[in-house]
Amino acid sequence: MSMLQWVYGFVLVGALALAGCARNMSDYGGAPLANTVETSVDQRVTVVGEVDEVRGEQTFTLKNSDLTAPDDQLLIIAEQPVRQITMGRAMVFRGERLQVYGMVRRLDVSAMEHALGFALDPDLAVKYDNRPVVVTHWISEPQTNSGS
């Protein structure tokens, strides 16, 4: 076997080994390769993140969610006032980790306001217009593993 064939075989085996080990870049601190908010439009999702801002009875933003980059915020729009969909809790608070179940939609402000019957904060309307948001009907605290 020639030296070139040996090097080629070594590189091929190494590449296959790495492909089998890495699940995605987020396992190693990088941006996820799949399941981003952009690739999840019109899909049902479960998102876990930290409440960054509460912007009314039906809107808040999450940071450090599993669908966004570390510095991005994800707008959550509740179909009903949050106090009605938080499994018995009256409010959500900044800094709280929540699990949100809903549908990723590209925000059309006027259609969303008409469908849900409330006016979106003007700052949010400008910032998130035509961007993916999560429309939810159920919010809970994230489940923790009760292992050893």
N, C-alpha and C positions, 0 to 999 in steps of 0.2 A: 504494500500500500504506500502510495506516495505521501509526501509531507502535506501537500495541498488537500488530499482526500482526508487525511487524519485531522487537519485543522477544521475542515468543513464538517466532518462528523462530530467533532467536539463542540463546535458552535451550535449545531442542530440539536444535540442532546441537551445542552445547557438551556437553549431557548425553550424546548419542550418542558424541561423541569421547572423553569420559572413560570411558564404559562399554567402549569398544574398547581403551583403553590399560591399564586396571587388570585384572590377572588375579585377584588377591584381596588382602585387607587385609594378609596377612602379607608381601607384597612391599614394603610400606611401613612395616613395624614394628608393625602392629596385629595383633589376634588373627585367626587364619584364619577364613574364613567357612564353609569346608567341611573335611571330613576331620579332625574333632576326634574325640577318643576316645569321646565320647557318641554321635556319629553313626556310628561305626564298629563298634558292637556287632554281633557275629556275622559279622564280615567278616575276611578275611585281610588283614594289613597288613605293611608293612616300616617299621620305626620306627628313626630314628637319634637318639641322645641320649647324654648324659654320665652315667655311673654315679655315683649320689649315695651310696647306701648298699648294702652287701652284707649281706644278712640271713640267710645260711644257704647250704647247698649248692645250693638250688633257687630262691632268691628274691633279687632286688635291685630297687632303684628307679632310674629314669632321671629326670634333670632336663633341661631345655632340649630336650625332644623335639619333633618336628614334629607331634605329636598333642595336646600340652597347652599350656596357658598358660605364660608364662615362669616363674612362681613355683610351678607345680604339679609334683608328682612322679607318675610312672607306675609302678605295680607290675608287675614282670615275674616270671612264675612259669614255671620250666623244667619240662618234662615228665620230665626225667631230671636227675641232678646236672649242674651247669653244666660241669664238666670233661669231660663226655662229648659236649657239643654245641657246643663253642667252636672247632671246626676245629683240633684238636691242641693248644690251649693249656690249661693246667691250671686257671686261675682268671680271674676278672674283678676289676678293681681300681677303687677310687674315683677319679674324674677321667678315666677312660678313655672315649673315644667309641666306641660300639658300634652295630652295625646288627643289629636283632632282627627275625626273621621269625616271625610267629605269628598267632594268632586272638584278636581282642578278645572277651572274655567278661565278663558281669556276674558278679562274684564271689559265689558261694554257698559260704561257707567249708566247711561240713560236706561238701557234695557234692564240692568240689574236693579236700579232704583224702582222702576216700574213693577218688576216681578216681585220684589221683596217688600215694597211699600214704605221705604224710608229713604231719606236723602243722605248720601255718602258725604263725609267731611270733604270740603272742597280741596284741601291739600292732598288728601288720599286720592281723590278723583283724578287730579292732575298727575300725581306721581305714579299711580298704578294703571292708568287708562291703557287698555290693550295689552296689559301684562298678565301673566298667569296669577290667579289667586285661588284660594281654597274656599269653597262654599260648603259650610258644615251644618249638620243637624244634630251632632253629638260630640261632646267634649268630656274627657275624663282625665284623671291623673294617670301618668304612665305606670304600667305594671312593673313592679320590681321583682327580680328573681329571689325567691326565698330559699336559696341553696345553702350549703354548708359554709 
